[in-house]
């Protein structure tokens, strides 16, 4: 097995970057989801509520700055704010967990309002601020502003199998779904379909990861990531019929990186396209009913 895809999402639910290599930090790939939009209550905003988020192109600039480009070509560069320098602190929330982030400059909020709605752009300047769900993580594990875990893994074999199942459900024809619908961080080729459901610990290149929980899927998977168009009930309908784990239509597995012996600091290592992938520990497949 080997690594065939690497994806970083600088702003939660916006467009991806797909580099050839990416540094791994304890809370995710470097630059992944350190920014997000929050509504007036502080709750995160995603493509679930506003599919137009996915049409904003992103780029990471030196010093942690961010560039955003709208479909009409309008572009803004945003300096990374920091609480230590007096920038406004915002209390925000992702799936019930509240934590502190830092608000971007007012000009960024105005740009967001013109293109997306009444949202604030916030930055997670302290990536240790938000713990991983303790039911699945270890003490001290933290995550960026991703939904729940530092990295998401998918496999090409499972996508191929899912597309076969969808085709069988639609004898009159259905589009072949691309991997981008599932917004993974790492994509692995060379496995058997659904093999990742039994993985518990893996190595990608020189870095080891705990495989901690299946990824329950949502309406974002029905959204074309290139056009922003909602495309109907697939893949959720077929996943609900053929691949439920922990009571949810599931695709992919969540990962938490392990710190290599002797490695200190924020960078645990680097992933590169083509890296070998090895399963170090297997376990029982996650149950459909959550028990």
N, C-alpha and C positions, 0 to 999 in steps of 0.2 A: 504494500500500500504506500501511497505517496501523497504529498500535499499539492493540490492543483489550484487552489483558490485562497486568496487572502483579501479580506475586505475590512476597511475601517470606515466608521460613520462618525465624522467629527461632531455633527449635531444630531441628537436623537431624532430619528424618523426622517432625516433629510437624506440626500443622495450620497452614494458611497464613493470612496476612493479604493482602488484595487492595486496596491503596490506589489512589487516583486519580493519585497522583504518587509518585515515589521518587527520592531522590538516588542518583547513581552514584558509587561509590568504586573505586579501582583493583582491589580484591579482590572487588567485587560490589555489589549494591544495599545501601544503608545498612540495617543490622540483619539482613541475611540470613545465617543459619547461623553466627552468632557464638557460639552455645551448642550443645552436643551432650551426649549420654549416652555414657559409656565403661564398659566392663565391667571386672572386677577386673584384667585384664591391661593395660588402657589402650586396647584396641581400641574403635573406634566401634561404637555400636549403632544399628540402623535398623529400619525396617519389614520388612526382609528376615528378621530374626530374630524380631521382635515386632511384629505388625501393630497392637497396641494403642497404639503411639506416636502413630499418626496421629489418635487420638481425643482427644488432649490439646490443648485450645485454648490459644493463646498470645497474649500482648499485650506490646508494648514500652512501658515506662514511662519517665518522665524520668530522666536520669542513667544511662541504660543498663540500668536494672533490668528484670526480666522477671516477668510474671505467668503462672501456669499454672493451668488449670482442668480438672479431671477430669470424665468423664461424669456422675458422681454429684453434681456441684456443688462438690466440695471445691476450694478455691483457695488458692494460696500466692503471695506476692510475694517475689522473690529479688533482693537487691542484687547488682550486678555486682561480682565480686571482682577484685582487682588484685594482681599480684605485688609491685608497688612498695610496697604498704602491708602486706606480710607475709603475705598469704593464701597457702595451700599451693599449690605448683606441682605439676602432674601431667604426666608424660610420656605422651602419647597418640598414637594412630596412626589414620590414615585411608588405606586402600588402600596400605599398605606404607610410607607416609611418616610418620616420627615427628617430633613437635614438642612444644613446651611450651604448656600451657594452665593455667588457674588454677581450682582447685576452688571450688565454691559452698559456702555454709555447711552445717553438718551437718544443720540442719533441712530443707534442700532435699533432701539425700540420703535422709532419713527419709521425706519425702513421696513421692519417686520410688520408694523401696522398697515403700511401701504400695500404690502404684498400678501399678507396672510391673515391678519386679524389683530385683535386686542390682546397681544401676548408680550411677555418680557423675555428677553434673551439673557440667560444666566450661564455662569461658568463655574465648574467645580474646581476651585483652586486647591482644595485639600482633598485628594482622592482617598484619604483614610476616613472621611466623614461618614460614609454610608456602609454599614456592615452587610454582609451576605446573610441570607436567611439562616439562622443558627441550626435549623433542622437539617440543613444540607452542607453547611460549611463548618470550618474550624474556628475557634476563637482567634480574632485578629484578621480573618478574611474580610476584605472589603471589595466593593464594586463601584464602577463609575456610575453614570446615569443610564446604563443599560437596564432592561426590564428587571433582571434579577441576579445575573452571574457574569463573571468577567469575560468569558468567551462562549460563542455558540458554534458547534461543529455540525456539519451536514455531510452526507456522502452522495457521490454521483450514482452509486448503485441503487440507493433508496429512492432517489428522484426518478431514475429510470423505471423502477418498479411502480412508483406512484403514478407516473404517466401511463403505464400499461393499465393500471386499475381504472384510472379516469377514462381512458379510451374504451374500456369494457363497459363502463357505466353510460357511455354516450355513443352508441353504435352509429349514429348519424354524423359523428365527427366532433372533435373538440381540440382546441389549441394545445400544443405541447407546452407545459409550464417550464420556464427557465428557473435556474437556481436563485436568481436575484429576488424572486418573490418571497424567499424565506429569510433574506437578510442575514446570512451567516457571517462569521468572522473567518472560519477556516473550513475548507472543503477538501475532502479526502476521496481519492479514487483507488479502486482495486479491492474493495471489500465485497462481501455478499450483501444483498438487500437486507436492511434492518439489522445488520450485525452490530451496529453501534448501540442498539438497545441493550446489549449484554456487556458492553465494555464498562469497566469500573476504573481503570487506570491505564493511560496510554503515554507513549513518548512520540513527540513530533520533533524531528531533528535531535537536538540535544536537550530538549525541555520536556519534563514530565508534567502530566495534568491528571487531576482527579476528574472522573466523569460522574457528575453528581445528581443529574435530574433531567428527565425528558423535557423538551420544550413544547408546552401546550400552545396551539396556534390560534390566531385571531383573524379578523377581517382584513388585516394588512396583506395577508397572503392572497387575497382575491383582487388585489390592486396591482395593475400594470405599473412597474416601477419606472418605465420610460415615459408613459403618457399620463399617469395619474388616474387612469380610468378604472372604476370598479368593474370587474369582468364576470360577475355572477357568483354562484355558490362554490365553485371549485377553487382550491382543493379541499376546502373544509368539509364538504359533503362526503367526498370519498374517504378522507381520513377518518371522519366520524364513523363510517361504516366498516372500515378495514384496518384502521391503525389507531386505536384509542389506548392511551397509557395514562394511568393515574386519573381516570375519568375525563380525559381531554383528548380531542383530536391532536395528535402529536407528530412532530417531524423535527428530528435533530436532537442533539444532546448538549447540555450545558457543561462547561468546563471551568475548573479552578486551577490555576497554575501552581506548581510546587517550587519552592525556592531551592535551587541547586546547592549542594554542599560547598561552602567556601565562598559563595556569591553574596555580596552585600550591595546595598543601594537599591534604586528603583528599577533597574533593568536586570531581568533574570536571564536574558538571552535573546536571540533573534531567530525568527522563523523565516524560511526562504522557500519559494516555490520549488517543488521537486524534492523537498525533504522527505526522508523515509518516515513512515508511520508504523509504530509497533504497539500491539496490545500487550500490556504487562500484566493485567489482571482482568479476568472475566467474572461475570456473575449472572444470576438469573435475570431474564428479561423483566422489565418493569411490568406490573400487572395492569390490565385494562381498568379494573374497578377501583384501584387505589389502595387495596388492602395488602 
